[in-house]
Amino acid sequence: MKFPRRYLGFLAVLTAAAAICVLGAANHWAAAQIARTIRIIVPYAPGGTADIVARLMADQAGRSGGPTIVVENRPGAGGAVGTETVARAAPDGATLLVVSTPFLIDPLLRKLNYDPLKSFAPICNLVSAPTLIVVNSASPYRTLAELLDDAHAKPGQVTMASIGPGSSFQLGFEMLKRAAKVDMSFVPYPGNALALNAVLGQQVTSMFATLSNVSEYLKAGKLRALAVGNRARAEPLPGVPTIAESNYGDFDTDAWFGAFAPPPARRNPRSMKSSACSRRRCKTPRLKKSYRFRVCFRL
């Protein structure tokens, strides 16, 4: 199973484009304060995809002579702690939020002190990440069918780890359970790194994760990919079928990552124009030509 050698390099190219997107909007919101340090709050534990994207963005901003960007991980309550921090921040462009799918799922599951549609102004969609179901390489399972067959034979004993609760991976897990009509157990972890350690240590049967989180372990032969959670196969894993191809309907569990800020920016015509221009820059022919960075992310 081979991955392009310049994996991190392509992530850096992509994240540079994302930095243009975020900083272009921030420039207009806080022209008088742009010399200040900008905080990017990631409401999840270190080591996850959102954390990777935010830190690469900060690095690229520094290389391009932009303002200093500090990434702060504020996990807790499924992302609600860090997200609320940004909702209460001053709308001066100095505090940004990088989040993923649970940002929109959490308010449907519990009462929160913010509304994702009213408490934030969207800056841009940064990237989308292919998702995978993986097992330890020492596992006897070589296909998704084998995993699910064992789940049929041992109700409740086959486990699947991921971030949660309320993540897109938990929703994908429940969708798979229903489609396959099996009784499996979901094991939520507060961060991808902890879930990854659990599957590497064989404390859980499998893991639902983004390709970016498990790629190095697939390359090293420590994990085995059973199925892709998106409608299309992942480019660096052409031999791994999608869940839909395994006869489980129109299955699609995507993981998107976006940048947001406190809400007054939504009503600022200049910032909205800047954001639109920046999104166009993210998709210039020059960057699209380097589509190999779809190894782990899609613009």
N, C-alpha and C positions, 0 to 999 in steps of 0.2 A: 504494500500500500504506500504509494509515493505522494509526497506533497512538494510543491514548488519550493526550491531552495530559498527564494527571496520572499518567503511568507511574510515575515515581519516588515520587510521593506514595502510590500504592497499595502499592508495595513497602514503604514505610515503615510503613504501617498493618499489613500482614501481619507484618513483622518485629517490630513492637511486640508483637503477639500471641505471636510466638516468644520474645521476651525475657521475657514473663510466664511462659511455660512453663519456660524455663531457670532464671530467677532464683527462681521459686517453689520449685523443687527445691533450689537452692543455699542458700536461706535456712535450711532445716532442717538441711542437712548441716553448715553452718558459722555457726550463729547468733551465736557469740561472736566470729567473725572476719569478719562480713559487711562491716565498714567497710574491710577490706583491699581492695586492687585484685584483681580477678578477671581471670585470663588466659584468653583463648579462643585455643587453638592451631588454626590452619588449616594442615594438612600439604601444601598446594599453593601454587603461585606466586600472587602478587598478580594481581588482575583477573579471576579466575574466579568462578563462581557462588557457591561456598562462601565465598569472600572477601567478596563483595558482601553475602551474608546475614549473615555474622558482623559486619561493620562497621556495617550498618544496625541490627543488634541492639544493638551497643554504643552507638550514637548514641541510640537510643530509650531505653535504660536510663538514660543520663545525663539525658535530658530529663524522665524520670519521677521523678528524684530517687533512683535506685538507686545501687549502688556503682559505682565507676569500673571500666570494662571495657577492657582493652587487648588488641587483636588482634595476634597474632604469626604471621606466615607462616613456616613451617618446611618448605619443600619438600625433596624428595630421596628417591631410591629409590622413586618411585611413591607417595609419601605415607607410607612406613614410618618415616622419620626423625621427623617431627612426631608421628605416632601413638604411637611408642614413648616419646617424651618424656612424653606424658600417662599412658601405662601405668605409668611409673615415678614419677609425681608423687604427692605426699602426698594421701590421700583426705579433704581438708579443705574441699572445695567451692571452692577458690581457683583450680583449673585445670580447664578444660573443653575439649572437643574437638568441632569441627564438621567432619564428613566427609561423603563421598558414597559412591556405590556401590562404588568400588574397595576400600573398607574391608573388605568381605566377599569380594571377588574375590581380592585379593592373596594371602591365606593358602592359597588353592587352587593357586596357581601357583609358590610358592616358600616356603622356610622362613623364618619371622620370629621375632622374640624376644617375641612376644605372641600371644595368642589373642583374636580379636575377641569371642568369646562368653564368655570367662572373665576377661579382663583389663580389662573395662570394664562399667560400669553404664549402660544406656540411659536417657536423660532423656526425650526425646520426638522424634518425627519432625517436623522443622521445615517443610519444603516439598518439593514435587516440581516439576520443571521440564520443560516440553515440549521435545522434541529435534527438530532439523532437519538436513537435508542442504542445504548452501548452496554456491553457486559465485560467482565474481567476476561482476559485472554485465557485464563485457566478454566473458564466456565465450559460446560459441555454444550452450551447452546451456540449453534452456528447460523441459525436463521430465526426470524421472528416467529415463524410457525412452530419451531421447536420450543421456544420460550412459552408461547401461548398454550401449546399442547400440555406442557408441564403444569401450567396454571390451571388448566381444566382438571388435571389428575390430582392436584394438590390445592384445593380451594383455600385462599387466604395465605398461603405459604410463600408464594413467589412475590418478591417485593420490587418496587421501582422507586428510586430516590431522585430528588430534584429540589430546586428551591421552592419554597412555599410557606404557608398555604396561599392560595389565590393567584398563583402564577399561571402563565399560559401552558406551562408543562403539566401542571396538575389538571388543567382542563383537557389537555391532550391525552393524559393518562385516563381520565374518566371517559373520554370519547372512545378510546381504544377498548377499555373494559366493556363498554356498552356494545360496540360493534362486534367484538369477539365473543361476547357473552361469557366472560370469565370473572372469577373472583380473585383479584390481585390486591395487594396492600401498597398504598402510597406512603412513602417515608419522606416527610418534608424536612428541609434543612434551611437555616437562615442565610446560607451562602453557597455558591457553586463549589467553592474549594472544599467545604465540609462534605458535600454530597459526593464529590469526586474522590475524596479520601475513603469514603465508605465503600464505594464500588471497587476501588483499588485494593482495599483491605478485605474484600469479600464479606463485608458486613451486610450488604444488600445484594440482591440478585442482579439488578440492572439499574440504569440511570437514563433519564431523559435530559438532554443537554444541548447546548449550542455546539456547533463544530469548532468554533474558536476555543472553547473551553477544554475540549478533549483531543484536539488534533495532534499535539505533541505526544500524547500517550498512545494514540493510534499508530503514529509513525514509529514509536519505540516498541510496538508490539505488546504493550501492557493492557490495552483495551481492544475489543473487537466490536465493530459497528454491525448491527443487525438490520437496521432500517432507517430511512430518512423520513422525517416528519412533515416535509413539505410536498407540494404537488409534483415538483420536478426533482430529479436526482441532483445530488451535490456534485459540482464539477470535479473536485479532486477524488471523488469516490464513485466513479462511474459504475462499478460493479455492485454497489449497495442499492437494493431496490427501495422504492418508497413504500410507506405503509399502505397507500392506496393500491399500489401494484400487487400487494399481498392479499388483495380481495377484501379490503376493509373500507369500501366506499370512497367518497371524495374527501379523503382525509388531508387536512392541512393545518399544521401547527407552526405558525411563523413566530419569530421573535424580533420585534422592531425596537429601535432605540431612537429617542428623540430628545431635543433640547427645548427647554421652557424657561420662562422668566416670570416675575410678578406681573400682574395684569395690566397696569396702565399702558404698557408698550403696545397692547392690542389697538389702542385708540390713537396711536401716533402714526400718521400717514407716512412720515419719513422712514420710520423703522420698518414698517410693513413693506415699503418699496425696496428698502435695502435688503430685507429678508428674501424677497422674490428674486432680486438680482443675484443674491448669493446662491440661491438654489440653482439658478441657471449656471453659475460658475462651477457648482459641484458636478454638473453633468456636461461639461464642455467636451468636444470631440477628443481633445488631448487626454482627458482623464478616462473617457469611455474606452479609448484605445487600449488602456491598461486594464481591461476587464479581468485579468488574472487575479485582481484583488477580490474577485467574487469567490475566491477560495474559501473565505470565511464570511464575507459581508457583501451585500448588494446595496448599491445606492438607491 
